[in-house]
Amino acid sequence: MRRVFVQSFGCRASQADGAAIEASLTDSGYVAVRQAAAADLIVLNTCTVTHGADVDARRLIRGVHRDFPSCEILVTGCYAQRAPEEIAALDGVRWVVGNSHKATIAEIVATERTAEYHGQIIIGDIGAQRQFLAAPVRDIREDRTRPNLKIQDGCGNRCSFCIIPSVRGHSRSAPLASVIEQVSDLASRYCEVVLSGINLGRWGRDLPGGLRFVDLLRTLLRETSVRRLRISSVEPMDWSRDLLELVASEPRIAQHVHLPLQSGSDAVLKRMFRKYRTRHYTSRIALAHLLMPNAAIGADVMTGFPGETADEFAETRDFIECHPFTYLHVFTYSERPGTHAAEQEGSVPIPIRHERTQILRDLSDRKNMAFRRRMIGQTLSAVTLEQRGTALTSNFLKVEMATPRGPNQIVDLPIGAATPNALREYNPLLVL
């Protein structure tokens, strides 16, 4: 039997895509392996959100071919959709499969063997797709305990810095019945299921019946036995009062609100073509914190966007400082050919971009430490992880357990201390 190794990069949706690719290949007769050295076929599911992601992908492809010259290499994902010729020109690449054909990879590797040649490109117009296409995810890698289920793909926003709509296409939703079936199946084996998408809050907008994301959550809670749902990133304006009130009142939904910010300056948000301003964002985060004082509240933030002045950066820093964020994902702006921002004037020097990124990461660390210290003395619900002795709380904090438990359990943990990077379970034996 042929053996396959699948490695994914980038967002949660990409990780879910990788799991679906692996599932489809194992259904067709492959055996999934955990080391590239043991594989006959290596599938690299790429990201292209930054220039650095492209560089990393090319470096990895070269390294895989150098270290495992007898393996067949298939490259797919967002970079493959955006620049297939660049990838096809690399030594060792047998197939380049765009997002347009990602769901048919098992068929491609089974049938496209009549000609033994390099760099076969299989790609179509992703913008023409109107249906959600993804193989079902029935299992996940054995070293994971929290499966990622992608239920939405594509994005209708046209943020000036973002290449993703051109490589993912229009917003498309997984049918309701399919989501129920997959969550039910995953819930029979896993305590926590993470719902992900490229623009997750838009789920249902393209389906008949006028359903919204909050309706999906209510249906999953009613019709499945899932013990915990975790919502990945949702755009600020899609965090409606109904959605926030449901998350706040439902113990089976993780107390975790992630809403991308990108900038705390209205002038920068306008140049980014974002659909909200800081006053709108403030209304959402204030309601989230009011309803869930102990919830994790996270954001994506970008530094060094074209034209970002020192004063505009200071606005972002001050905005973050005075709002109840518990963590940040800070990204340094990277020019993407084909985006509006790449043509704008006022490029911020790279060293200044990196300096601003570090300032915000330091701020994130301080806020997260303050949040963790607030948890001391409380008892938090957590899912135990594959890393021995660790768990992840509903409000997105790692805990070092005093008594090791097996993975994939939901447990209540009394918190005794905050460590530099996590929490520590209270251990009465240390007091005696």
Backbone hydrogen bonds in HBPLUS format (Angstrom, degrees):
<---DONOR---> <-ACCEPTOR-->    atom                        ^
c    i                          cat <-CA-CA->   ^        H-A-AA   ^      H-
h    n   atom  resd res      DA  || num        DHA   H-A  angle D-A-AA Bond
n    s   type  num  typ     dist DA aas  dist angle  dist       angle   num
A0031-VAL N   A0002-ARG O   2.86 MM  29  6.26 148.0  1.96 147.4 158.0     1
A0040-ASP N   A0003-ARG O   2.87 MM  37  5.23 164.0  1.89 127.6 132.8     2
A0041-LEU N   A0003-ARG O   3.04 MM  38  6.39 153.8  2.11 156.9 164.3     3
A0004-VAL N   A0031-VAL O   2.91 MM  27  6.07 156.0  1.97 141.3 146.6     4
A0033-VAL N   A0004-VAL O   2.91 MM  29  5.97 158.1  1.96 156.0 156.6     5
A0005-PHE N   A0041-LEU O   2.96 MM  36  6.43 153.8  2.03 158.3 166.8     6
A0043-VAL N   A0005-PHE O   2.85 MM  38  6.20 165.8  1.87 160.4 165.3     7
A0007-GLN N   A0043-VAL O   2.91 MM  36  6.31 162.5  1.94 168.7 174.3     8
A0045-ASN N   A0007-GLN O   2.84 MM  38  6.07 171.3  1.84 160.6 163.4     9
A0009-PHE N   A0045-ASN O   3.00 MM  36  6.25 139.1  2.17 167.0 175.3    10
A0014-SER N   A0011-CYS O   3.08 MM   3  5.24 121.6  2.44  98.3 112.3    11
A0015-GLN N   A0011-CYS O   3.06 MM   4  6.50 152.3  2.14 147.1 155.2    12
A0016-ALA N   A0012-ARG O   2.90 MM   4  6.21 154.6  1.96 149.9 156.8    13
A0017-ASP N   A0013-ALA O   2.89 MM   4  6.17 148.5  1.99 141.4 150.6    14
A0018-GLY N   A0014-SER O   2.94 MM   4  6.26 153.8  2.01 148.2 154.5    15
A0019-ALA N   A0015-GLN O   3.13 MM   4  6.49 153.0  2.20 146.1 152.4    16
A0020-ALA N   A0016-ALA O   3.01 MM   4  6.31 153.1  2.08 147.5 155.0    17
A0021-ILE N   A0017-ASP O   2.84 MM   4  6.15 155.6  1.90 154.0 160.9    18
A0022-GLU N   A0018-GLY O   2.97 MM   4  6.19 164.0  2.00 149.7 153.8    19
A0023-ALA N   A0019-ALA O   2.96 MM   4  6.17 155.7  2.02 142.9 149.7    20
A0024-SER N   A0020-ALA O   2.96 MM   4  6.22 158.5  2.01 149.7 154.8    21
A0025-LEU N   A0021-ILE O   3.02 MM   4  6.27 153.8  2.09 151.0 158.0    22
A0026-THR N   A0022-GLU O   2.93 MM   4  6.17 159.1  1.97 153.6 159.2    23
A0027-ASP N   A0023-ALA O   2.98 MM   4  6.15 150.4  2.07 144.6 152.8    24
A0028-SER N   A0024-SER O   3.22 MM   4  6.41 133.3  2.45 131.0 142.2    25
A0028-SER N   A0025-LEU O   3.09 MM   3  5.05 128.4  2.37  92.4 106.1    26
A0030-TYR N   A0025-LEU O   3.02 MM   5  5.54 160.7  2.06 147.9 141.7    27
A0029-GLY N   A0026-THR O   3.15 MM   3  5.15 162.3  2.18 102.7 107.6    28
A0038-ALA N   A0035-GLN O   3.05 MM   3  5.59 151.9  2.14 112.4 120.2    29
A0039-ALA N   A0036-ALA O   3.08 MM   3  5.33 168.1  2.09 115.2 118.6    30
A0072-GLU N   A0040-ASP O   2.93 MM  32  6.27 168.6  1.95 158.6 155.5    31
A0042-ILE N   A0072-GLU O   2.84 MM  30  6.20 162.6  1.87 163.7 169.2    32
A0074-LEU N   A0042-ILE O   2.89 MM  32  6.21 166.7  1.91 161.2 163.5    33
A0044-LEU N   A0074-LEU O   2.89 MM  30  6.33 161.3  1.92 161.9 168.2    34
A0076-THR N   A0044-LEU O   2.92 MM  32  6.19 167.6  1.94 153.5 156.3    35
A0046-THR N   A0076-THR O   2.87 MM  30  6.08 168.7  1.89 138.7 135.6    36
A0078-CYS N   A0046-THR O   3.14 MM  32  5.81 137.2  2.33 139.7 128.4    37
A0053-ALA N   A0050-THR O   3.13 MM   3  5.21 127.5  2.42  95.4 108.3    38
A0054-ASP N   A0051-HIS O   3.11 MM   3  5.27 120.1  2.48  99.2 113.3    39
A0055-VAL N   A0051-HIS O   3.04 MM   4  6.40 161.4  2.07 153.5 158.8    40
A0056-ASP N   A0052-GLY O   2.88 MM   4  6.05 163.0  1.91 150.6 155.1    41
A0057-ALA N   A0053-ALA O   3.00 MM   4  6.16 152.2  2.08 140.7 148.2    42
A0058-ARG N   A0054-ASP O   3.01 MM   4  6.32 164.2  2.04 155.5 158.4    43
A0059-ARG N   A0055-VAL O   2.99 MM   4  6.20 161.6  2.02 151.4 156.9    44
A0060-LEU N   A0056-ASP O   2.92 MM   4  6.10 156.5  1.98 146.9 153.3    45
A0061-ILE N   A0057-ALA O   2.92 MM   4  6.17 163.4  1.95 153.9 158.1    46
A0062-ARG N   A0058-ARG O   3.03 MM   4  6.23 167.6  2.05 151.9 154.9    47
A0063-GLY N   A0059-ARG O   2.98 MM   4  6.18 156.9  2.04 144.4 151.4    48
A0064-VAL N   A0060-LEU O   2.80 MM   4  6.04 158.2  1.84 156.9 162.4    49
A0065-HIS N   A0061-ILE O   3.02 MM   4  6.25 166.3  2.04 153.0 156.3    50
A0066-ARG N   A0062-ARG O   2.92 MM   4  6.11 154.0  1.99 146.0 153.9    51
A0067-ASP N   A0063-GLY O   2.89 MM   4  6.02 162.3  1.92 150.8 155.2    52
A0068-PHE N   A0064-VAL O   2.79 MM   4  5.68 150.8  1.87 147.8 155.8    53
A0071-CYS N   A0068-PHE O   3.05 MM   3  5.67 162.7  2.08 122.8 128.1    54
A0094-ARG N   A0073-ILE O   2.90 MM  21  5.45 149.1  2.00 142.2 152.3    55
A0095-TRP N   A0073-ILE O   3.26 MM  22  6.71 162.2  2.30 149.2 153.3    56
A0075-VAL N   A0095-TRP O   2.95 MM  20  6.28 165.8  1.97 153.5 154.4    57
A0097-VAL N   A0075-VAL O   2.84 MM  22  6.20 159.7  1.88 154.9 161.8    58
A0081-GLN N   A0077-GLY O   3.03 MM   4  6.34 145.4  2.15 145.5 155.7    59
A0082-ARG N   A0078-CYS O   2.96 MM   4  6.16 152.8  2.04 145.6 152.8    60
A0083-ALA N   A0079-TYR O   2.89 MM   4  5.91 175.5  1.90 159.2 160.1    61
A0088-ALA N   A0084-PRO O   2.86 MM   4  6.07 163.0  1.89 155.3 160.9    62
A0089-ALA N   A0085-GLU O   3.11 MM   4  6.16 137.4  2.30 142.5 150.9    63
A0090-LEU N   A0087-ILE O   2.99 MM   3  5.50 162.7  2.02 116.1 121.8    64
A0119-GLY N   A0093-VAL O   2.82 MM  26  5.44 159.1  1.86 151.2 154.1    65
A0120-GLN N   A0094-ARG O   2.97 MM  26  6.05 159.5  2.01 141.2 138.4    66
A0096-VAL N   A0120-GLN O   2.77 MM  24  6.03 152.3  1.84 162.5 159.7    67
A0122-ILE N   A0096-VAL O   2.79 MM  26  6.08 168.2  1.80 172.9 171.5    68
A0098-GLY N   A0122-ILE O   2.99 MM  24  6.40 160.9  2.03 151.8 157.2    69
A0101-HIS N   A0098-GLY O   2.96 MM   3  5.59 155.8  2.02 116.8 123.1    70
A0102-LYS N   A0099-ASN O   3.35 MM   3  4.86 167.8  2.37  97.0 100.6    71
A0104-THR N   A0101-HIS O   2.98 MM   3  5.49 159.7  2.02 116.0 122.7    72
A0105-ILE N   A0102-LYS O   3.36 MM   3  5.55 159.4  2.41 117.0 114.6    73
A0107-GLU N   A0104-THR O   3.09 MM   3  5.32 118.1  2.49 103.2 117.8    74
A0108-ILE N   A0104-THR O   2.93 MM   4  6.19 156.3  1.98 154.2 162.0    75
A0109-VAL N   A0105-ILE O   2.98 MM   4  6.22 169.6  1.99 164.4 163.1    76
A0110-ALA N   A0106-ALA O   3.25 MM   4  6.27 134.4  2.47 132.4 143.9    77
A0110-ALA N   A0107-GLU O   3.20 MM   3  5.09 128.6  2.48  91.8 105.7    78
A0111-THR N   A0107-GLU O   2.96 MM   4  6.06 144.0  2.10 150.2 158.3    79
A0112-GLU N   A0108-ILE O   2.86 MM   4  5.45 163.5  1.89 152.6 156.5    80
A0117-TYR N   A0115-ALA O   3.09 MM   2  5.79 123.9  2.42 106.5  91.0    81
A0128-ALA N   A0125-ASP O   3.08 MM   3  5.55 155.4  2.14 110.6 117.8    82
A0129-GLN N   A0126-ILE O   3.24 MM   3  5.56 158.5  2.29 107.4 113.7    83
A0144-ARG N   A0141-ARG O   3.00 MM   3  5.62 146.9  2.11 128.5 127.5    84
A0194-VAL N   A0147-PRO O   2.87 MM  47  6.08 176.5  1.88 171.6 171.1    85
A0149-LEU N   A0194-VAL O   2.80 MM  45  6.03 175.4  1.80 175.3 175.5    86
A0196-SER N   A0149-LEU O   2.96 MM  47  5.90 165.3  1.98 143.1 141.9    87
A0151-ILE N   A0196-SER O   2.97 MM  45  6.25 160.4  2.01 172.7 166.3    88
A0174-ALA N   A0151-ILE O   2.84 MM  23  5.04 167.5  1.85 147.3 143.0    89
A0153-ASP N   A0172-ARG O   2.86 MM  19  5.25 159.4  1.90 153.0 159.8    90
A0172-ARG N   A0153-ASP O   2.71 MM  19  5.25 154.0  1.77 157.8 160.3    91
A0155-CYS N   A0169-GLY O   2.95 MM  14  6.46 152.7  2.03 162.2 155.0    92
A0162-CYS N   A0159-CYS O   3.20 MM   3  5.52 161.6  2.23 114.6 120.0    93
A0160-SER N   A0272-MET O   2.80 MM 112  4.94 157.1  1.86 123.5 130.5    94
A0341-ALA N   A0160-SER O   2.84 MM 181  5.05 165.3  1.86 137.5 133.5    95
A0166-SER N   A0163-ILE O   3.08 MM   3  5.77 132.5  2.32 118.3 129.4    96
A0167-VAL N   A0164-ILE O   2.96 MM   3  5.20 144.8  2.08 108.9 119.6    97
A0168-ARG N   A0164-ILE O   2.80 MM   4  5.78 130.1  2.05 159.8 174.9    98
A0169-GLY N   A0165-PRO O   2.86 MM   4  5.11 143.5  2.00 127.8 135.0    99
A0178-SER N   A0175-PRO O   3.07 MM   3  5.33 119.7  2.45 103.1 117.7   100
A0179-VAL N   A0175-PRO O   3.08 MM   4  6.44 157.8  2.13 156.8 163.2   101
A0180-ILE N   A0176-LEU O   2.98 MM   4  6.26 165.8  2.00 158.7 162.3   102
A0181-GLU N   A0177-ALA O   2.99 MM   4  6.13 162.6  2.02 145.8 150.7   103
A0182-GLN N   A0178-SER O   2.96 MM   4  6.16 163.9  1.99 151.5 155.3   104
A0183-VAL N   A0179-VAL O   2.89 MM   4  6.00 166.8  1.90 155.2 159.2   105
A0184-SER N   A0180-ILE O   2.92 MM   4  5.98 160.0  1.96 148.7 154.8   106
A0185-ASP N   A0181-GLU O   3.02 MM   4  6.21 154.4  2.08 142.4 149.4   107
A0186-LEU N   A0182-GLN O   2.88 MM   4  6.09 170.5  1.89 155.0 157.2   108
A0187-ALA N   A0183-VAL O   2.80 MM   4  5.81 154.7  1.86 147.8 155.4   109
A0188-SER N   A0185-ASP O   3.19 MM   3  5.45 145.9  2.31 102.0 111.6   110
A0189-ARG N   A0186-LEU O   2.97 MM   3  5.54 160.4  2.01 115.3 121.7   111
A0190-TYR N   A0186-LEU O   2.83 MM   4  5.86 146.0  1.95 156.8 167.9   112
A0228-ARG N   A0191-CYS O   3.05 MM  37  6.21 119.1  2.44 160.7 167.4   113
A0193-VAL N   A0228-ARG O   2.98 MM  35  6.42 157.7  2.03 161.6 166.7   114
A0230-ARG N   A0193-VAL O   2.97 MM  37  6.25 154.3  2.04 150.1 151.4   115
A0195-LEU N   A0230-ARG O   2.89 MM  35  6.19 161.2  1.93 171.6 176.6   116
A0232-SER N   A0195-LEU O   3.12 MM  37  6.11 152.6  2.20 167.6 169.2   117
A0202-ARG N   A0199-ASN O   2.94 MM   3  5.85 165.5  1.96 130.4 135.3   118
A0203-TRP N   A0200-LEU O   2.99 MM   3  5.65 162.5  2.02 125.4 126.9   119
A0205-ARG N   A0202-ARG O   3.11 MM   3  5.82 169.9  2.12 144.1 146.6   120
A0207-LEU N   A0204-GLY O   3.10 MM   3  5.08 160.7  2.14 105.5 111.5   121
A0215-ASP N   A0212-ARG O   2.93 MM   3  5.26 126.1  2.23 105.1 119.4   122
A0216-LEU N   A0212-ARG O   3.15 MM   4  6.62 149.4  2.25 149.6 158.7   123
A0216-LEU N   A0213-PHE O   3.09 MM   3  5.08 117.6  2.49  94.9 110.0   124
A0217-LEU N   A0213-PHE O   3.09 MM   4  6.48 158.6  2.14 153.1 157.9   125
A0218-ARG N   A0214-VAL O   3.10 MM   4  6.36 163.2  2.13 147.0 150.9   126
A0219-THR N   A0215-ASP O   3.00 MM   4  6.21 154.8  2.07 146.3 153.3   127
A0220-LEU N   A0216-LEU O   2.88 MM   4  6.17 159.4  1.93 156.3 161.8   128
A0221-LEU N   A0217-LEU O   2.96 MM   4  6.19 158.7  2.01 153.5 159.1   129
A0222-ARG N   A0218-ARG O   3.03 MM   4  6.15 145.2  2.15 139.3 148.9   130
A0223-GLU N   A0219-THR O   2.79 MM   4  5.87 157.4  1.84 155.2 160.9   131
A0224-THR N   A0220-LEU O   3.03 MM   4  5.42 133.4  2.25 138.8 141.9   132
A0229-LEU N   A0252-ARG O   2.75 MM  23  6.23 152.7  1.82 155.7 163.8   133
A0254-ALA N   A0229-LEU O   2.79 MM  25  6.09 165.3  1.81 164.7 168.1   134
A0234-VAL N   A0258-HIS O   3.10 MM  24  6.34 169.2  2.11 161.0 161.4   135
A0238-ASP N   A0235-GLU O   2.94 MM   3  5.44 150.8  2.03 117.6 127.0   136
A0239-TRP N   A0236-PRO O   3.09 MM   3  5.49 160.8  2.13 110.3 116.4   137
A0244-LEU N   A0240-SER O   2.94 MM   4  6.23 170.8  1.95 158.8 160.7   138
A0245-GLU N   A0241-ARG O   2.83 MM   4  5.94 161.7  1.87 154.3 159.6   139
A0246-LEU N   A0242-ASP O   3.00 MM   4  6.15 149.0  2.10 141.3 149.6   140
A0247-VAL N   A0243-LEU O   3.01 MM   4  6.30 166.7  2.02 156.1 158.7   141
A0248-ALA N   A0244-LEU O   2.92 MM   4  6.07 157.5  1.97 146.7 153.5   142
A0249-SER N   A0245-GLU O   3.04 MM   4  6.07 142.9  2.18 139.9 148.3   143
A0250-GLU N   A0246-LEU O   3.03 MM   4  5.89 130.5  2.28 150.5 160.6   144
A0253-ILE N   A0250-GLU O   3.11 MM   3  5.71 166.3  2.13 121.6 123.8   145
A0256-HIS N   A0254-ALA O   2.89 MM   2  5.42 128.9  2.15 107.5  91.9   146
A0296-ALA N   A0255-GLN O   3.08 MM  41  6.38 162.1  2.11 147.2 142.9   147
A0257-VAL N   A0296-ALA O   2.80 MM  39  6.04 173.0  1.81 159.5 160.8   148
A0298-GLY N   A0257-VAL O   2.93 MM  41  6.37 154.3  1.99 145.7 154.2   149
A0259-LEU N   A0298-GLY O   2.99 MM  39  6.36 156.3  2.05 160.9 153.6   150
A0261-LEU N   A0300-ASP O   3.00 MM  39  5.58 148.6  2.10 138.6 148.0   151
A0262-GLN N   A0300-ASP O   2.68 MM  38  5.63 167.9  1.70 148.5 149.5   152
A0302-MET N   A0262-GLN O   2.96 MM  40  4.92 174.1  1.96 122.3 124.2   153
A0269-LEU N   A0265-SER O   2.94 MM   4  6.23 164.1  1.97 156.1 161.0   154
A0270-LYS N   A0266-ASP O   2.94 MM   4  6.10 151.0  2.02 145.4 152.5   155
A0271-ARG N   A0267-ALA O   3.18 MM   4  6.48 154.4  2.25 140.9 147.0   156
A0272-MET N   A0268-VAL O   2.85 MM   4  6.11 137.8  2.03 146.6 159.7   157
A0274-ARG N   A0269-LEU O   3.09 MM   5  5.43 161.9  2.13 162.0 159.9   158
A0273-PHE N   A0270-LYS O   3.13 MM   3  5.14 156.9  2.18 102.5 109.7   159
A0280-HIS N   A0277-ARG O   2.93 MM   3  5.45 125.0  2.24 112.9 126.5   160
A0281-TYR N   A0277-ARG O   3.10 MM   4  6.44 162.8  2.13 155.8 161.2   161
A0282-THR N   A0278-THR O   2.84 MM   4  5.98 160.0  1.88 148.8 154.4   162
A0283-SER N   A0279-ARG O   3.17 MM   4  6.37 151.0  2.26 138.5 145.0   163
A0284-ARG N   A0280-HIS O   3.32 MM   4  6.71 149.2  2.42 146.1 153.4   164
A0284-ARG N   A0281-TYR O   3.08 MM   3  5.29 122.5  2.43 100.7 114.7   165
A0285-ILE N   A0281-TYR O   3.01 MM   4  6.32 170.7  2.02 164.2 165.5   166
A0286-ALA N   A0282-THR O   2.89 MM   4  5.84 156.9  1.95 149.8 156.3   167
A0287-LEU N   A0283-SER O   3.24 MM   4  6.23 153.4  2.32 132.3 138.9   168
A0288-ALA N   A0284-ARG O   2.96 MM   4  6.22 161.1  2.00 151.3 156.9   169
A0289-HIS N   A0285-ILE O   3.00 MM   4  6.14 161.4  2.04 144.7 149.3   170
A0290-LEU N   A0286-ALA O   2.91 MM   4  6.05 149.9  2.01 142.3 151.2   171
A0291-LEU N   A0287-LEU O   2.95 MM   4  6.11 165.1  1.97 153.9 156.8   172
A0292-MET N   A0288-ALA O   2.86 MM   4  5.87 146.2  1.98 143.6 153.9   173
A0295-ALA N   A0292-MET O   3.06 MM   3  5.25 169.2  2.07 118.6 119.4   174
A0326-THR N   A0297-ILE O   2.78 MM  29  5.30 171.6  1.78 150.8 152.2   175
A0329-HIS N   A0299-ALA O   2.82 MM  30  6.15 158.5  1.87 159.9 163.4   176
A0301-VAL N   A0329-HIS O   2.92 MM  28  6.22 157.7  1.97 155.0 155.8   177
A0331-PHE N   A0301-VAL O   2.79 MM  30  6.12 165.6  1.81 165.6 170.7   178
A0303-THR N   A0331-PHE O   2.89 MM  28  6.36 152.8  1.97 159.5 168.3   179
A0333-TYR N   A0303-THR O   2.81 MM  30  5.75 164.1  1.84 167.2 168.1   180
A0308-GLU N   A0305-PHE O   2.84 MM   3  5.47 155.7  1.90 153.6 152.7   181
A0307-GLY N   A0346-GLY O   2.70 MM  39  4.35 153.1  1.77 137.6 128.7   182
A0313-PHE N   A0309-THR O   2.93 MM   4  6.20 158.4  1.98 150.4 156.2   183
A0314-ALA N   A0310-ALA O   2.93 MM   4  6.13 151.2  2.01 140.8 149.3   184
A0315-GLU N   A0311-ASP O   2.96 MM   4  6.29 143.3  2.10 142.5 152.2   185
A0316-THR N   A0312-GLU O   3.17 MM   4  6.55 154.1  2.24 145.3 150.9   186
A0317-ARG N   A0313-PHE O   2.90 MM   4  6.26 165.7  1.92 156.7 160.3   187
A0318-ASP N   A0314-ALA O   2.85 MM   4  5.99 166.0  1.87 150.8 154.7   188
A0319-PHE N   A0315-GLU O   2.85 MM   4  5.95 152.5  1.92 145.3 153.5   189
A0320-ILE N   A0316-THR O   3.01 MM   4  6.23 165.3  2.03 155.2 157.9   190
A0321-GLU N   A0317-ARG O   2.97 MM   4  6.15 158.0  2.02 146.4 153.3   191
A0322-CYS N   A0318-ASP O   3.12 MM   4  6.28 151.2  2.21 147.1 152.0   192
A0323-HIS N   A0320-ILE O   3.28 MM   3  5.39 167.0  2.29 108.1 111.9   193
A0325-PHE N   A0323-HIS O   2.85 MM   2  5.82 141.6  2.00 100.5  93.1   194
A0339-THR N   A0336-ARG O   3.14 MM   3  5.89 145.7  2.27 148.1 147.8   195
A0343-GLU N   A0340-HIS O   3.03 MM   3  5.58 155.1  2.09 114.1 121.7   196
A0344-GLN N   A0341-ALA O   3.01 MM   3  5.10 159.8  2.05 106.7 113.3   197
A0352-ILE N   A0349-PRO O   3.02 MM   3  5.45 121.9  2.37 109.3 123.4   198
A0353-ARG N   A0349-PRO O   3.03 MM   4  6.40 157.0  2.09 154.0 161.4   199
A0354-HIS N   A0350-ILE O   2.98 MM   4  6.29 164.4  2.00 162.0 164.8   200
A0355-GLU N   A0351-PRO O   2.94 MM   4  6.12 150.7  2.03 141.9 150.5   201
A0356-ARG N   A0352-ILE O   2.94 MM   4  6.16 162.4  1.98 153.4 157.0   202
A0357-THR N   A0353-ARG O   2.94 MM   4  6.21 153.9  2.01 148.1 156.1   203
A0358-GLN N   A0354-HIS O   3.01 MM   4  6.24 158.2  2.06 147.2 152.0   204
A0359-ILE N   A0355-GLU O   3.07 MM   4  6.36 151.6  2.15 145.3 153.1   205
A0360-LEU N   A0356-ARG O   3.12 MM   4  6.41 160.6  2.15 151.5 155.2   206
A0361-ARG N   A0357-THR O   2.92 MM   4  6.18 150.9  2.01 147.9 157.0   207
A0362-ASP N   A0358-GLN O   2.91 MM   4  6.06 155.7  1.97 147.9 153.9   208
A0363-LEU N   A0359-ILE O   3.03 MM   4  6.29 151.9  2.11 140.8 148.9   209
A0364-SER N   A0360-LEU O   2.84 MM   4  6.06 154.3  1.91 145.1 152.0   210
A0365-ASP N   A0361-ARG O   2.94 MM   4  6.20 155.5  2.01 145.8 151.9   211
A0366-ARG N   A0362-ASP O   3.04 MM   4  6.34 155.8  2.10 147.4 153.3   212
A0367-LYS N   A0363-LEU O   3.00 MM   4  6.26 163.4  2.03 152.8 157.0   213
A0368-ASN N   A0364-SER O   2.88 MM   4  6.05 158.0  1.93 150.8 157.2   214
A0369-MET N   A0365-ASP O   2.96 MM   4  6.14 156.6  2.02 146.3 152.4   215
A0370-ALA N   A0366-ARG O   3.04 MM   4  6.28 160.5  2.07 148.7 153.8   216
A0371-PHE N   A0367-LYS O   2.95 MM   4  6.18 153.4  2.02 145.3 152.8   217
A0372-ARG N   A0368-ASN O   2.88 MM   4  6.14 158.8  1.93 150.0 155.4   218
A0373-ARG N   A0369-MET O   2.94 MM   4  6.17 157.3  1.99 150.5 156.5   219
A0374-ARG N   A0370-ALA O   3.19 MM   4  6.43 141.9  2.34 138.5 147.7   220
A0374-ARG N   A0371-PHE O   3.15 MM   3  5.21 125.8  2.46  95.6 109.3   221
A0375-MET N   A0372-ARG O   2.97 MM   3  5.23 142.4  2.12 103.4 114.6   222
A0376-ILE N   A0373-ARG O   3.27 MM   3  5.53 158.9  2.31 106.4 112.4   223
A0378-GLN N   A0375-MET O   2.99 MM   3  5.46 162.3  2.02 136.5 138.7   224
A0377-GLY N   A0415-ILE O   2.89 MM  38  5.40 167.4  1.91 140.1 144.4   225
A0415-ILE N   A0378-GLN O   2.84 MM  37  5.68 165.8  1.86 167.8 170.8   226
A0380-LEU N   A0413-LEU O   2.90 MM  33  5.26 159.2  1.94 143.0 138.7   227
A0413-LEU N   A0380-LEU O   2.82 MM  33  5.26 169.3  1.83 146.9 149.7   228
A0394-SER N   A0381-SER O   2.82 MM  13  5.86 144.6  1.94 165.3 159.7   229
A0382-ALA N   A0411-VAL O   2.83 MM  29  5.45 156.0  1.89 158.4 166.6   230
A0411-VAL N   A0382-ALA O   2.77 MM  29  5.45 157.5  1.82 159.8 165.9   231
A0383-VAL N   A0392-LEU O   2.87 MM   9  5.35 156.3  1.93 145.7 144.0   232
A0392-LEU N   A0383-VAL O   2.88 MM   9  5.35 159.0  1.92 145.8 149.8   233
A0384-THR N   A0409-GLN O   2.77 MM  25  5.29 156.2  1.82 151.5 159.4   234
A0408-ASN N   A0384-THR O   2.92 MM  24  5.24 157.2  1.97 130.7 127.4   235
A0385-LEU N   A0390-THR O   3.01 MM   5  5.77 176.8  2.01 142.2 143.1   236
A0390-THR N   A0387-GLN O   3.09 MM   3  5.79 143.8  2.22 155.2 150.4   237
A0401-MET N   A0389-GLY O   2.78 MM  12  5.19 163.6  1.80 148.7 152.4   238
A0391-ALA N   A0399-VAL O   3.02 MM   8  5.17 138.9  2.20 139.0 149.3   239
A0399-VAL N   A0391-ALA O   2.85 MM   8  5.17 148.8  1.95 148.1 151.1   240
A0393-THR N   A0397-LEU O   2.88 MM   4  5.20 168.2  1.90 145.3 148.3   241
A0396-PHE N   A0393-THR O   2.94 MM   3  5.13 139.8  2.10 119.2 114.8   242
A0423-LEU N   A0398-LYS O   2.85 MM  25  6.13 142.4  1.99 140.4 152.7   243
A0400-GLU N   A0423-LEU O   2.76 MM  23  6.09 163.1  1.79 146.4 149.7   244
A0425-GLU N   A0400-GLU O   2.91 MM  25  6.07 172.5  1.92 156.5 155.8   245
A0426-TYR N   A0414-PRO O   2.68 MM  12  5.48 168.3  1.69 141.2 144.5   246
A0416-GLY N   A0424-ARG O   2.81 MM   8  5.76 160.0  1.85 156.5 163.4   247
A0417-ALA N   A0424-ARG O   3.29 MM   7  5.11 149.8  2.39 139.3 139.6   248
A0424-ARG N   A0417-ALA O   2.78 MM   7  5.11 150.5  1.87 151.8 147.6   249
A0419-THR N   A0422-ALA O   2.91 MM   3  5.16 153.1  1.99 127.9 135.7   250
A0430-LEU N   A0427-ASN O   3.04 MM   3  5.75 152.4  2.11 120.2 126.9   251
A0431-VAL N   A0428-PRO O   3.05 MM   3  5.34 150.1  2.14 106.6 115.6   252
